[in-house]
């Protein structure tokens, strides 16, 4: 029997720490709830996430190694992404506090579900074994189902949770069946062992093609990529905006991680099978996401289709199948998370006292009512559209450059054309804010309608998308070096 060492437990200390504190916070909240909702739970949750994020950075410069009998991988990539997950979730809860409290969602259970979701994402990020990957995916999914359905008085939220649950269960079944087929073919669920079986299995083997196809299909559903995107608009629109913020932003880091673990570690030897699947999904996602978003009048649905489009660009980095492509995809995931945090946070800032600012018309004349929020939203829209000098421009540029260097010229041309089409609906928001007048009956937004602390954090969030541009090269180099430690060349 293998004896686990202290080193094994230290490698998963952040996960143990967050899970333990989540249980403690749930118990504490039961005793202080009568005083004020989340009076103790909220500061403890933020402290837990920030300290866990710092703890994750302990493994930043450690050599790549597997622990817990090959279940978990400890490397620079997992350290960065786990830390980003913790800090990103802390930002989500900070932004969401007032909105969730006004709608009766600000309870200890809501915060605990967010914390256990973080544990699931960290498990996905550090997975070196398909079972670890699956457990992480399901833990996150269960937490999201609960967070969406927690708005019990909302028919739309209940419908969104039910759709997400049913389709998510179907995708999980497909993913698990693909894993079982792969286990039957390779005799192991370890990603390293699966990779080692490359030379023993023919690429043209029908069972192998079926196994990999089912794995990719399951992952594409979790990403919300076409043609498995049908849940994204309804879930984004039906969920409370605070939950949509959590759902749309932080899990994208974990999504990048599972693609990296599975495609570059376990299935890299069979790139001929999954590369074309990613190409089709990427181009369809970019095309459908950008075209359908133009027709939306609800900003949450518009951003849902924007997410689909952006997942297409993320997939292009993996489609390139090179170190530069993986680095570009990781940079894209980070920038997308930061940009999405800012986008939905502006919506949260405008939504208060029972008013939902989810219509595009709510942004008419925003520059006259609140110039600072309008400026921040302009930066966010420019970043999502990929307009320089925002970080979003460089993120798209890196992905396209990686695909171009890999020799896929036609793919890059198609992606650029579709990106130009997609810029229309982002710039439409800018036009509404700066060139249209507010309609009668629209809630007037004052500069003092939300917390001053939220204003400053949101400012740093949005301005950072421009301020980081002088150091883009250093950031990309740092990501590239972390991936070198991951074993990619």
N, C-alpha and C positions, 0 to 999 in steps of 0.2 A: 504494500500500500504506500502510495506517495505521500510524504509528509509535507504540508505547506509551510513555508518559512515566513518569517516576519517581512521579508522583502516582497513576497507575493501579496501580502495584505497591504503593504504600503503602496504598491502599484495601483490598488483600487481604493485607496484611502478616501479620495474625493467622493466616490460613489457611496461608500459606507457612511461617510460623514453627512452627506446630504440626506440619505435615506433615514438615518438615525434622527437627525434634527427635524425632519418632516414629521416623524411620529411624535417627537417631543412638542413641537409647535401645535399639533392637533390637540394634544392633551391640555396644554397651557391655555389654548383658546377657549376650551370648554369652561374654564374657571373665570376668565376675565371678559367674556363676551357681553355680559350684562352691563359692563361699564361703558364700553364703546367698541363697535365692531372692529376686530383685528387690532385693538389697541396695543397688544403685545406681539401678536402673530406677525404683523407687517414688518416692524423693525427687525424682529428675529429672522424673518425670511430674507430680507435684504442683506443682513449681516451674514447669514449662512451662505448665500450665493456669492457675495463678494469674497469672503474668506475661502470658499471652495474654489473660486476662480484663481485666486492667488496660490492655493495649494496645488492646483493642476499644473501651474508653471514650474513646479519643482522638477518635473521630468522633461523640461524643454531641451536641455542639452545632454540628456542621457542617451547612450547608444541604444539602438533598436533591440528589443528583447521581448520574448513571450513569457507570460507568467500564468499561474493558476493552471498548471498542466496544459498549457497551450490554448487556453480559452480567451485570454486577453493579451493584446499587444501594447507595449509601452514604448512610445517614440515621440519625437518632436511634433509630428503632425497631430497626434492625439492630444498632446499637451496644449497646443495652440487652440485646437477646435473645442476641446472641453472647457478651456478657460473662456473662450468666446461665447460658448453656450451659457455659462454661468452669468457672465456680465450682461449678455444680451437679455436673458430672462429677468435679471434685476432691473434693467431699463424698461422692459415691458410692464412689469408690476408697478414701477414708479409712475410711468405714464398713465396706467389704467386705473389708478386708485380712485380718483374723483368720479370717473365715469361709472366704474363698477359699483361704488358705494351708492350712487344716486339711483341705481337700478336693482339694488338688493342683492348684488352678486358678491359684495365685498365681505366674504366670510372666511373663516379659517380653512374650510374644506377647499375653497377655490385656490388658496395659496398652497395648500398641501398637494393638490393635484398638479399644480405647476411645478412643484419641487420633485414629485415623483416622475413627472414628464422629463425633467432634467436628468434624473437618474437613468431613464430609458435612453435618452439621447447620448449620454456619456457611455453607456453600454454599447450602443451602435458604433460610436466613434472609435472605441478601443477594441472592437471585436476582432479576434483572430480565428474564430470558429463560427460556423454557420448557425449553431444553436444560440450562441451569445448574440449574434446579429438578430436572430428571430425574436428572442426574448426582449431585447431592447426595442425593436419595432413595435411589438405588441404592448409593452408597458407604456410607451408613448401614446399609442393609439387609444388604449383604454382611458388614459388621463384626458385625452382630447375629447373623447365621447362624453365623459362626465362634465367637462368644462362647458361644452356646447349646450348640453341638455340642462345645465343648472338653472337657466332662465326658464323656470317651469311655467310661467304665465304666458310665455310666447309660443304661439302655434308654429311660427316660422323656425324658432330655435329647435323645437321638438322634431319638426320635419327634417331640418338639417342634420340633427344628430342621428335620426333613424336612417337617412340616406347614407350618411358617412359610415354608420355601423354596418349596414348590410353590404355595401360595396366594399368596405374595408375588410370584412370577414371573407368575402369572395376572393379578394386579392391575396389575403393571407393564406387561404387555402391553396391558391395557385403557387404562391411562393414556397410554401412548405412542401408541396408535392414535387416541385422542381428540386428542392434540397434532397428529398428522399431518393429521387432518381439519380442525382449526382452521387449520393452515398452508395447506392447500389453499383454504380459504375466504377467508383474510385476506392471504395472501402473505408472512407474517412469523411468527416465533416470539417476537419481542420483545413483552413485556406492554404497553408503551406503544403500539406499532403495532397490536396486537390491539384495544386499547381505542379507538384512533382509527378503527377500522373499524365502530364501532357504527352509524353512520348509513347505512352502505352495505349492511347485511344485515338482512333482515326477521326479526323475532323468531319468526315462524311458520315460518321456513325449516327443513325437516326435517333437512338435513345439519348446520345449526348446532345444532339441538336435540340431535342425536345426538352431536356433538362435545363439547358442554358436559356432557351427561349422562355420557359416558364419563370425562371429566376428574373430575367430581364423584364418580363411583363409585370411581375409582382412589384418590382422596384419602380417601373414607370408609373404604375398606379400611385404608389406612395409619393412620387414626385409631382403627380398631377400633369403628366405629359400626355399629349395626344397620341393614340386615340383612347387613352384611359383617364381623361380629364373631366368626365361628365359631373363628378361630384364637386369640383372646385368652386364654380360660380355660386351654386346653391348653398354650399356650406359657408362660404365667405359672407354671402348676403344674409343668410338666416341667423348666423351667430351674432352675439353681442360684439360690438366693435372691439372691446377689450380682448375678447377671446380670439377674434379674427387677427388681431395684432400678434398674439402669441403664436397662433397657428401658421401665419404667413411668414414670419421672420426667422425665429430661432431654429426651427427644425430643418431649415435649408442647409445649415452647417452639417447636421447629422446626415442629411441626404447626400451631400458631397462625400462624406466619409464612407458611407456604405457602398457607394459607387466605386470609390477609390480602393477600398478593401477587396471588394468582390472582383472588379474588372482588372485591376492592375496587379493584384496579388494572386487571387485564385484562378481567374479565367484568362489571364493575359496570353497564355499559349494557344487559346482558341479564339483569338481576336477576329478571325475570318467569320466566325458565326455571329458574334454580337455587334460587330462594327456597323454592318449595314442596317441592323435593327435600330441602332442609335441614330444613324443618319436620317432614316425615315421619320423617326419620332421627333428628332430635333427640328427638321425643316417643317414638318406638319405643325409642330407646336408653335414655332415662330410665326408661320403663316396664319393659322387659325386664330391664335391668341391676338395678334395685331389687327387682323381684319374684323373679327367679331367685337373687339373692344371699342371700335369706332362707333358701333351702333348702340352702345350702352348709355343710359341716362342716370344710372346709379353708380356712384364712384366706387363702392365696394365691389360691385360686379365688374366694373372696368379694371380695377386693380387685380381682380381674380384672373381675368384674361391676360393682364400684364404679367402675372406670375407664370401662367402657362407659357407665354412667349419667352420669358427670362429663363425658364427651365430648359427651353430649347437651346438657348445660347450656352447654358451650363453643359448640356449634353454634347455640344460641338467640341468643347475642350477634351472630353473623353473620346469622342469620335476620332480626333487626331491621333490618339494612341501614343503620344510622346510625352517626355518629361515636361516640355514647354506647355503642352496641352493640359496636363494635370495641374501644373502650377497656375496657369491662367484660369482654370476652372475653380481652383481654391480661392484665388483672388476675387473672382467673380462672385462666389458664394458669400464671401465676407462683405464685399461692397453692397451686394443686393440686400443682405440682412440689415446693414446700417441704413440704407436708403429706405427700405420698407418700414423700419422703425420710425423714421422721421415722417413718412407719408401718412401712416395711420395715426400717428400722434397728433398731427395737425387736425385730422378729422375728430379725434378725441377732444382736442382743445375747443373745437367749435360745437361739440355736442354736449349739452349740459341742461340741467333743469327739465329733463324729460324730452328735450329736443334732439332729434337725430339728424345730424348733418351728413346725410348719405346721398343726397341728390346733387347732381352737377350744378343745378341752379342755385344751390346754397353758396356757391363760390362766386356768384356774380357780384362784382363791385367790392370784393374783399379788400382790395388795395385801399379803398376809401374808408372802409370801416376799421381795418386793422392792417396797416402797411407792413408791420414786421412779420406777422404770420404769412401774409401774401408773399413777401420776399423769401421766407423759408420754404414755402410750398413751391415757389418758382425754381429754387435751387434743386429741390427734390425731383421735380418734373424734368428738369434739364438732365439730371443724373440718370433717371430712368430712361429717358429718350436717347442717352448716349451723346450729349452735346458737350463739347469742350468748354471750359477747362475742368469739368466735374470728374469725379472718380469713376462715375458710370461710363464715361467715354473711354477711359483707359481700360476699364474692365472688358468692355466689348472689343476694343482694339486688340488686347492681348489674346483673347479667344480666337478672333479672326486671324490674327498673325500666326498663331500656332497651327491652325487648320491650313493656312496658306503655305507655311513652311513644310507641312506634311504632304503638299502636292495637290490639295483639293481646291483648285482654283474656282471651279464652277460652283461648288458649295458656298464658298466665301462670297462670290458675286450675288448668289441668290439670297444669302443672309443679309447682305448690305442693303439690297433692294427692299427686302421685307422690313428691315430696321427703319428705313426712311419712311415707309408706309406707316409704321407704328408710331413714329414721332408725331403724327397728326393729333392723336387723341391726348397725348401729353401736353402738347402746345395749346390744345383747346382749353385746358384748365387755365393756362396762363392768360389766354385771351379773355376768358370769363372774368378772371380776377382783375385784370388791368384795363380792359376796354369796354366791358359791359356794366350797366347799372343794376343795382340790386332790385329785385322785383318787390312789389308791395306785399307785405305779410311775412317776409323773410325775417327771421330773428336777427336783430342788430347785435353785432359782436363787439363788445368793448374790450379794451386792453387789459381790464382787470377781472375778466371773467374766469380766469384759471389761475392756479398757483404761480407765484413769481418764480419759485424753484423750477417748476415745469418749463416756464418760459426760457430760463437760462440753460437748462439741460437740453431742451429741444434746439436752442440756438447753437450750442456746441455740436450737437448731433448733425444738424443740417450744414452749418458752416464748415464742419470738418470734411464734408464731401468735396469742398473746393480747396481748403487749407492743406489737405494731404498731398495735393498734386505735385509739389516740388520734390517730394520724397517717394514718388511712385516707384522709381527705379530701385531704390533701396528696399522697399516693401516686397517687390517682386523677387529680388535677389534673396531676401530672407526666406520667403516662401519656398523658393527653389532649393535653398540649402536644407530646409527642413524636410523636403521631399527626397533629397539625396540621402539623408539619414534614414528615410523610409525604405530605401533600397532601390529607388528608381534612378535610372541613368539615361 
